């Protein structure tokens, strides 16, 4: 074997080894996130404005008018309320032939809400409210489901652009969005799981705080 052939062979082996190491490194996290013997399913999701009924979509009022008694007089006061939502999340075994185990229960630890307009525009602070993260602390048993309550629109979002610009516009201004909510958690062996649900959210200065 010539020196050139020998070097070429060594180079090919080194390159192959580098590819294997790279694949193992990239695949390590993929294996971890997909290693859990269970997965999450969002069975349904609903949102409710302050004092309103829950539904599959949310009409988020950027400013509500409430009546308060001040010095014996009834005064109408502009008020900001946050909006809450509830997702029913189930834990499902990947292999139904394997008995359920308490170790497969999933503890949800955090969630993230982000928005995009229905026309595709999604610049935070200009087109839609800023996204945010929130903490959770609920455990769902294997083959079980639970209602997970969370904040979908924060007070602060209604005091910042672009929602602030909708105040006192009545029926003249609306922002129609899709809220994307991702939930993260882990089973009792530490395997990570996540799931994403979506809900229509329309922002406006609705009459009577509805």
C-alpha positions in Angstrom: 0.0 0.0 0.0 1.4 3.4 -0.9 1.8 6.2 1.5 -0.9 8.2 -0.3 -3.4 5.3 -0.2 -2.6 4.7 3.5 -3.2 8.4 4.4 -6.4 8.4 2.4 -7.7 5.4 4.2 -6.9 7.0 7.6 -8.6 10.2 6.6 -11.8 8.4 5.6 -11.8 6.5 9.0 -11.3 9.8 10.9 -14.1 11.5 9.0 -16.4 8.6 9.6 -15.6 8.7 13.3 -16.3 12.4 13.4 -19.7 11.8 11.8 -20.6 9.1 14.4 -19.6 11.4 17.3 -21.6 14.3 15.9 -24.6 12.1 15.3 -24.4 10.7 18.9 -24.1 14.2 20.3 -27.1 15.5 18.4 -29.1 12.4 19.0 -28.4 12.3 22.7 -31.0 15.0 23.4 -33.4 13.6 20.9 -33.2 10.2 22.6 -33.8 11.8 26.0 -36.8 13.8 24.9 -38.2 10.8 23.2 -37.3 8.2 25.8 -40.3 8.6 28.0 -42.7 5.6 27.8 -45.6 8.0 27.8 -46.7 11.1 25.8 -49.0 14.0 26.5 -52.3 14.8 24.7 -54.2 18.1 25.0 -57.8 16.9 25.0 -59.4 20.3 25.1 -58.7 23.9 26.0 -60.9 26.7 27.1 -60.5 30.3 28.1 -62.7 32.7 30.1 -62.7 36.5 30.5 -63.3 38.0 33.9 -66.9 37.2 34.9 -67.5 35.4 31.6 -68.3 31.8 30.6 -65.5 29.5 29.4 -65.4 28.6 25.7 -63.0 27.2 23.1 -62.0 30.7 22.1 -61.3 33.8 24.2 -62.6 37.4 23.8 -60.0 39.3 25.8 -61.2 42.7 26.9 -58.3 45.2 27.1 -60.2 47.5 29.4 -63.3 46.8 31.6 -65.5 49.4 33.2 -66.6 48.5 36.7 -68.8 50.3 39.1 -67.4 51.3 42.5 -68.8 53.2 45.5 -66.7 56.3 46.3 -67.9 58.7 48.9 -71.4 57.4 48.5 -71.4 57.9 44.8 -71.4 55.2 42.1 -68.4 55.7 39.9 -67.5 53.8 36.7 -63.8 53.0 36.9 -61.6 51.7 34.0 -60.0 48.4 35.2 -57.6 45.8 33.7 -58.2 42.1 34.3 -56.0 39.2 33.3 -57.4 36.2 31.4 -57.1 32.6 32.5 -57.5 29.4 30.5 -57.7 25.7 31.3 -56.2 22.8 29.3 -57.2 19.2 29.9 -54.0 17.2 29.5 -53.8 13.4 29.4 -50.9 11.0 29.9 -51.0 8.1 27.5 -48.7 5.0 27.4 -46.8 4.5 24.1 -47.0 0.7 24.6 -50.4 -0.3 25.8 -49.2 -3.9 26.4 -46.9 -2.8 29.3 -48.7 -2.2 32.6 -49.0 1.3 33.9 -46.5 2.4 36.5 -46.4 5.3 39.0 -43.0 6.1 37.6 -44.7 7.0 34.3 -46.7 9.7 36.0 -45.9 13.1 34.5 -45.1 16.3 36.5 -45.7 19.5 34.5 -43.3 22.2 35.5 -43.7 25.1 33.1 -45.5 26.5 30.1 -45.0 29.2 27.5 -47.6 31.4 25.7 -46.8 33.0 22.4 -49.1 34.8 19.9 -49.3 35.3 16.2 -51.9 37.2 14.2 -54.3 35.3 12.0 -52.8 37.2 9.0 -49.3 35.8 9.9 -47.8 38.9 11.4 -46.2 38.1 14.8 -43.7 40.8 15.9 -44.1 41.0 19.7 -44.9 44.5 21.0 -46.0 45.6 17.5 -48.4 43.0 16.0 -49.1 40.9 19.0 -48.4 40.9 22.8 -45.1 39.6 24.1 -44.9 35.9 24.9 -44.1 34.8 28.4 -43.3 31.8 30.6 -45.1 30.5 33.6 -44.5 27.9 36.3 -46.6 24.8 36.9 -46.6 22.1 39.6 -49.1 19.4 38.8 -48.6 15.7 38.5 -50.9 13.6 36.1 -51.0 9.8 36.7 -50.4 7.3 33.9 -53.5 6.8 31.7 -55.1 9.8 33.6 -56.0 13.3 32.8 -56.1 16.6 34.7 -57.4 20.1 34.2 -54.4 22.5 34.1 -55.2 26.1 34.8 -52.9 28.8 33.6 -52.7 32.5 32.8 -53.1 33.1 29.0 -53.1 37.0 29.0 -51.4 38.9 31.7 -52.4 42.3 33.1 -49.2 43.9 31.8 -49.9 42.9 28.2 -53.0 45.1 28.2 -51.0 48.1 29.3 -48.4 47.7 26.6 -48.5 48.0 22.8 -50.3 46.8 20.7 -53.2 46.1 23.1 -52.9 49.5 24.8 -53.8 51.1 21.5 -57.1 49.3 21.5 -58.4 51.1 24.5 -61.4 53.4 23.9 -61.8 52.2 20.4 -65.0 50.3 21.0 -65.9 48.2 17.9 -63.4 50.0 15.7 -60.3 48.0 16.7 -59.6 44.3 17.1 -56.5 42.1 17.0 -57.3 38.5 16.1 -54.6 36.1 17.2 -53.8 32.4 17.7 -52.2 31.7 21.1 -49.8 28.8 21.1 -49.3 27.2 24.6 -46.5 24.7 25.1 -46.4 22.6 28.3 -43.2 21.0 29.6 -42.7 18.3 32.2 -41.0 15.0 33.0 -41.9 11.5 34.1 -40.7 10.2 37.5 -37.5 8.8 35.9 -36.6 12.3 34.6 -37.5 11.8 30.9 -38.8 15.0 29.4 -42.1 15.4 27.7 -44.0 18.3 26.1 -47.1 19.1 24.2 -48.5 22.2 22.4 -52.1 23.4 22.2 -53.6 26.4 20.4 -56.5 28.7 21.0 -58.1 31.6 19.1 -57.8 34.9 21.1 -59.4 38.1 20.0 -58.4 41.3 21.7 -60.7 44.4 21.7 -62.3 47.0 23.9 -65.6 45.1 24.3 -68.7 46.6 25.7 -69.6 46.1 29.4 -66.3 44.3 30.0 -67.3 41.2 28.0 
